[in-house]
Amino acid sequence: MSGTEFVRRAKRYARKLGLPFRFDPGAGKGSHGRLHVGGRFTTVPRKELGKGLLAAMLKDLGIDGEAF
């Protein structure tokens, strides 16, 4: 999964649960952006995400991998 796809899926997840969602592409360095879901945030790169990075980003946002 790419970072762009992760942002799309996170937006869909937040909308489904009625959580506030915001992606700020200017908040990160280079090709990174800051993703806010609810009261939590994570930094999202635009590259392909490996399993470990994906799991860490979901943990940062407090999202269960099965629900995502």
ChimeraX commands (.cxc) that place a marker at each C-alpha (Angstrom):
marker #1 position 0.00,0.00,0.00 radius 0.5
marker #1 position 1.31,3.47,-0.83 radius 0.5
marker #1 position 1.13,6.48,1.45 radius 0.5
marker #1 position -1.49,8.09,-0.78 radius 0.5
marker #1 position -3.70,5.00,-0.56 radius 0.5
marker #1 position -3.23,4.96,3.23 radius 0.5
marker #1 position -4.52,8.55,3.44 radius 0.5
marker #1 position -7.58,7.68,1.32 radius 0.5
marker #1 position -8.39,4.64,3.47 radius 0.5
marker #1 position -7.87,6.62,6.69 radius 0.5
marker #1 position -10.27,9.28,5.40 radius 0.5
marker #1 position -12.89,6.64,4.66 radius 0.5
marker #1 position -12.35,5.08,8.12 radius 0.5
marker #1 position -12.71,8.46,9.87 radius 0.5
marker #1 position -15.86,9.33,7.93 radius 0.5
marker #1 position -17.39,5.95,8.79 radius 0.5
marker #1 position -16.79,6.51,12.52 radius 0.5
marker #1 position -17.60,10.23,12.50 radius 0.5
marker #1 position -14.07,11.24,13.52 radius 0.5
marker #1 position -12.42,14.49,12.42 radius 0.5
marker #1 position -9.89,13.99,9.62 radius 0.5
marker #1 position -7.14,16.25,8.31 radius 0.5
marker #1 position -4.10,15.70,6.10 radius 0.5
marker #1 position -1.48,18.45,6.00 radius 0.5
marker #1 position 1.09,17.75,3.25 radius 0.5
marker #1 position 3.18,20.77,4.27 radius 0.5
marker #1 position 3.73,19.62,7.86 radius 0.5
marker #1 position 6.37,17.00,6.99 radius 0.5
marker #1 position 9.77,17.20,5.38 radius 0.5
marker #1 position 10.18,16.35,1.71 radius 0.5
marker #1 position 7.54,13.90,0.54 radius 0.5
marker #1 position 6.03,13.38,4.02 radius 0.5
marker #1 position 2.81,14.80,5.42 radius 0.5
marker #1 position 0.99,14.82,8.74 radius 0.5
marker #1 position -2.27,12.87,9.03 radius 0.5
marker #1 position -4.73,13.60,11.86 radius 0.5
marker #1 position -7.58,11.23,12.69 radius 0.5
marker #1 position -9.57,12.11,15.78 radius 0.5
marker #1 position -7.14,13.53,18.34 radius 0.5
marker #1 position -4.15,11.50,17.13 radius 0.5
marker #1 position -1.65,11.94,14.31 radius 0.5
marker #1 position 1.08,10.20,12.35 radius 0.5
marker #1 position 3.56,11.15,9.64 radius 0.5
marker #1 position 2.86,9.60,6.25 radius 0.5
marker #1 position 5.48,9.15,3.50 radius 0.5
marker #1 position 4.36,9.05,-0.14 radius 0.5
marker #1 position 6.36,5.87,-0.82 radius 0.5
marker #1 position 5.30,2.23,-0.58 radius 0.5
marker #1 position 4.61,1.23,3.05 radius 0.5
marker #1 position 6.03,-1.97,4.49 radius 0.5
marker #1 position 4.23,-4.10,7.08 radius 0.5
marker #1 position 6.15,-2.69,10.04 radius 0.5
marker #1 position 5.67,0.95,9.07 radius 0.5
marker #1 position 1.99,0.38,8.33 radius 0.5
marker #1 position 1.50,-1.26,11.74 radius 0.5
marker #1 position 3.32,1.60,13.49 radius 0.5
marker #1 position 1.23,4.24,11.72 radius 0.5
marker #1 position -2.01,2.46,12.62 radius 0.5
marker #1 position -0.81,2.23,16.23 radius 0.5
marker #1 position -0.05,5.98,16.24 radius 0.5
marker #1 position -3.62,6.65,15.12 radius 0.5
marker #1 position -5.15,4.11,17.52 radius 0.5
marker #1 position -6.68,2.10,14.67 radius 0.5
marker #1 position -7.06,-1.66,14.79 radius 0.5
marker #1 position -5.50,-3.26,11.71 radius 0.5
marker #1 position -8.50,-5.55,11.21 radius 0.5
marker #1 position -10.94,-2.61,11.19 radius 0.5
marker #1 position -8.77,-0.74,8.71 radius 0.5
marker link #1:1,2 radius 0.2
marker link #1:2,3 radius 0.2
marker link #1:3,4 radius 0.2
marker link #1:4,5 radius 0.2
marker link #1:5,6 radius 0.2
marker link #1:6,7 radius 0.2
marker link #1:7,8 radius 0.2
marker link #1:8,9 radius 0.2
marker link #1:9,10 radius 0.2
marker link #1:10,11 radius 0.2
marker link #1:11,12 radius 0.2
marker link #1:12,13 radius 0.2
marker link #1:13,14 radius 0.2
marker link #1:14,15 radius 0.2
marker link #1:15,16 radius 0.2
marker link #1:16,17 radius 0.2
marker link #1:17,18 radius 0.2
marker link #1:18,19 radius 0.2
marker link #1:19,20 radius 0.2
marker link #1:20,21 radius 0.2
marker link #1:21,22 radius 0.2
marker link #1:22,23 radius 0.2
marker link #1:23,24 radius 0.2
marker link #1:24,25 radius 0.2
marker link #1:25,26 radius 0.2
marker link #1:26,27 radius 0.2
marker link #1:27,28 radius 0.2
marker link #1:28,29 radius 0.2
marker link #1:29,30 radius 0.2
marker link #1:30,31 radius 0.2
marker link #1:31,32 radius 0.2
marker link #1:32,33 radius 0.2
marker link #1:33,34 radius 0.2
marker link #1:34,35 radius 0.2
marker link #1:35,36 radius 0.2
marker link #1:36,37 radius 0.2
marker link #1:37,38 radius 0.2
marker link #1:38,39 radius 0.2
marker link #1:39,40 radius 0.2
marker link #1:40,41 radius 0.2
marker link #1:41,42 radius 0.2
marker link #1:42,43 radius 0.2
marker link #1:43,44 radius 0.2
marker link #1:44,45 radius 0.2
marker link #1:45,46 radius 0.2
marker link #1:46,47 radius 0.2
marker link #1:47,48 radius 0.2
marker link #1:48,49 radius 0.2
marker link #1:49,50 radius 0.2
marker link #1:50,51 radius 0.2
marker link #1:51,52 radius 0.2
marker link #1:52,53 radius 0.2
marker link #1:53,54 radius 0.2
marker link #1:54,55 radius 0.2
marker link #1:55,56 radius 0.2
marker link #1:56,57 radius 0.2
marker link #1:57,58 radius 0.2
marker link #1:58,59 radius 0.2
marker link #1:59,60 radius 0.2
marker link #1:60,61 radius 0.2
marker link #1:61,62 radius 0.2
marker link #1:62,63 radius 0.2
marker link #1:63,64 radius 0.2
marker link #1:64,65 radius 0.2
marker link #1:65,66 radius 0.2
marker link #1:66,67 radius 0.2
marker link #1:67,68 radius 0.2
view
